[in-house]
Amino acid sequence: MAHERPSMLRAAFSAIIEARSRQAQAYVNSALLALDDETLTSYGYSREQLKRRPTGSYPF
């Protein structure tokens, strides 16, 4: 049985979900960078690690 391509609607929905996921990750990263180094360390992050990730705020 051949593997079928996803429908156009399914592909569009998947693309939207992926884009929103990236937006959420960037938003959370920005919020984490606002914390002090001691708090970041207690959560298991380092400021250098977070600075390498995308940041940004989105209106929605």
C-alpha positions as CSV (number, residue, x, y, z in Angstrom):
1,M,0.0,0.0,0.0
2,A,1.5,3.3,-1.1
3,H,1.9,6.1,1.5
4,E,-0.6,8.9,0.7
5,R,0.3,12.5,1.0
6,P,-1.7,14.5,3.5
7,S,-4.6,16.5,2.2
8,M,-4.1,20.2,1.6
9,L,-6.3,21.0,4.6
10,R,-4.3,18.7,6.8
11,A,-1.0,20.1,5.6
12,A,-2.2,23.7,6.2
13,F,-3.4,22.8,9.7
14,S,-0.1,21.1,10.5
15,A,1.8,24.2,9.3
16,I,-0.3,26.4,11.5
17,I,0.3,24.2,14.5
18,E,4.0,24.2,13.9
19,A,4.2,28.0,13.5
20,R,2.2,28.5,16.7
21,S,4.4,26.1,18.5
22,R,7.5,28.1,17.5
23,Q,5.8,31.3,18.6
24,A,5.0,29.9,22.0
25,Q,8.6,28.6,22.5
26,A,10.0,32.1,21.6
27,Y,7.5,33.7,24.0
28,V,8.4,31.4,26.9
29,N,12.1,31.9,26.1
30,S,11.7,35.7,26.4
31,A,9.9,35.3,29.7
32,L,12.7,33.0,31.0
33,L,15.3,35.5,30.0
34,A,13.6,38.1,32.3
35,L,14.4,35.9,35.3
36,D,17.6,36.2,37.4
37,D,20.4,33.7,37.0
38,E,19.8,32.0,40.3
39,T,16.2,31.2,39.4
40,L,17.2,30.1,35.9
41,T,19.7,27.7,37.4
42,S,17.1,26.3,39.8
43,Y,14.8,25.6,36.8
44,G,17.7,23.8,35.0
45,Y,18.5,26.6,32.4
46,S,21.5,28.8,31.8
47,R,21.3,32.3,30.4
48,E,23.8,31.4,27.7
49,Q,21.7,28.4,26.6
50,L,18.6,30.6,26.4
51,K,20.3,33.4,24.5
52,R,21.0,30.9,21.6
53,R,17.3,30.2,21.2
54,P,14.9,32.4,19.3
55,T,13.1,35.1,21.3
56,G,10.3,37.4,20.5
57,S,6.9,38.5,21.5
58,Y,3.8,38.0,19.4
59,P,0.6,40.0,19.5
60,F,-1.5,36.7,19.7
